[in-house]
């Protein structure tokens, strides 16, 4: 498909590529660059045209979908919504932005200088506009630590201190400056332990949730009705994260979702019970060696749920504004066991959370 849109992304900008792409696509759609009910180029086409990771494009498209600019149509692709969300005074907004850029140029300011300056003045500079802040990350395995750290650092200007769960007690006991952590993050299964270890230290705790990429859900949505999906990963926790994410999408054609590790007899039993498999890159070779040619294998290494990123950003922004940090803003939604269809017990912890802990709702 020809791509007539004028999109320009700057890899050196302090503004994340995903945000750049999302806002530019909004601008193109609002200006009629892509007519209503017209299909957007595919994720692969956009990624190739722009020279960026397809996962970044998929996340930008998901942002547009959530804000009402586009809609996914099964088997056809992603289309511009017939009715766009109302944005007040679009012409005046455009004039204001042009005027701001012209005035900034007279002061020898680049568009990036303006963007970062506005974020800072608005109190949403996420602290690290002036320098990265430290965030404690706790997980049970090195692969999980690397995954969450990579995702957090890709979206927020933070420095992640990675700590294995088994080493947490020792690290906290030896840490002479616990207060230098702006927040602590972990996945749901380890939330109670992290809260207990940091209790009384004034460090906000956030629960993370990983999810499959939008492109994976699109592929699953094309499968026949009654499809049984297996999820496989080298780490059991990773497999369950993917399982929860797929189940939470509530695709009407998916009859069941179950997960297992990439090693051991459970994998052989799972392969015989399912019609399609979603697996991590590390498990792909083993899975493909076990399944037949008719069983689709979708490789997906997950993405961090955006609510977790937004919640962490809100806490850092609050601290950047010299407001009290011991009691962060409450989560807008609380995760309950009903949030997941068929979620196992080790998902969100039950009972009251301690003050200062947060859960990112899917």
Secondary structure, 3 states (H helix, E strand, C coil): CCCCCCCCCCCCCCCCHHHHHHHHHHHHHHCCCCCCCCECCCHHHHHHHHCCCHHHHHHHHHHHHHCCCEEEECCCEEEECCCCCCCCCHHHHHHHHHHHHHHHHHCCCCHHHHHHHHHHHCCCCCCHHHCCEEEEEEECCHHHHHHHHHHHHHHCCEEEEEEEHHHHHHHHHHCCCHHHEEEEEEEHHHHHHHHHHHCCCCCCEEEECEECCHHHHHHHHCCCCCEEEEEEECCHHHHHHHHHHHHHHCCCCEEEEEEEECCCHHHHHHHHHCCEEEECHHHHHHHHHHCCCCCEEEECCCEECHHHHHHHHHHHHHHHCCCCCCCCCCCCCCCCHHHCCCCCCCCCCCCCCCCCEEECCC
